[in-house]
């Protein structure tokens, strides 16, 4: 009888998990394996660069701004290069849209998939050693393979995603993704260079007692948002706002809670981007039993009008989001 105290089971690696679940991916599982492998590999490289950030001169702004007018941090640009290069080498992606690129990045007309990505969300937190993340959506192109990429390949509704996920570079680095059959989380073991299944079948509690919103903008919130924030205080919920979407989202997914980035005086349509932030997290949260809305519309039903479109974002526990957006329906 093997002594399990000596030979602990190694656990399920990401690759083995994808192969085990291959019948759940509507297209050839090899294509999904390659895409997730490309993203996971780039995540390992970015993770290493983030962990060294304080030691080598890659921290801080580089003096340029992205299409959002936000100062680009050195690691933003590095992460964008890493993910775009990994996806290009993998051969499955025909195009990438990224927070860091003004236009669609054509990779390979023979690729079948379009990737929408925020390579390093929350990057302003890099300098202060707060958790940051990568968010990605995977769509199947709609135009014939081999033909030039068109905007209709990219501006697809969130409900058309074939997979979505995020990497969280925190106290440990995790990859969390869905292909429409539930949500699974993998923790990266740097000494082995592998991601191991650590959070199978993730689901968000229907209720929670955590609310994440930047209350500094309270005076510019619409009345329903103000009313909900006051409701959270009356319920004695905990305010938890890291200023890093992926970190707040992940904690709320595990414990129950709501994250809100509403319209404000400064950001009339909210700050977060539909294509490479909200869509992916909306797909994940619905697969985990939660809700994602603009306040008046299901996120996954929005037909995008432009690459870097912003939308108000209410995401998290079903009963909390429904309570928060109920004020918009009256
Ligand atoms: P504010 C980071 O820039 C980000 O996109 C999210 O990660 C985060 O939740 C939000 O913006 C923070 O924005 O306006 O509250 O500082």
Boltz pocket constraint, residues with backbone or C-beta under 6 A from the ligand:
constraints:
  - pocket:
      binder: B
      contacts: [[A, 121], [A, 122], [A, 123], [A, 124], [A, 214], [A, 243], [A, 244], [A, 245], [A, 246], [A, 271], [A, 272]]
      max_distance: 6.0
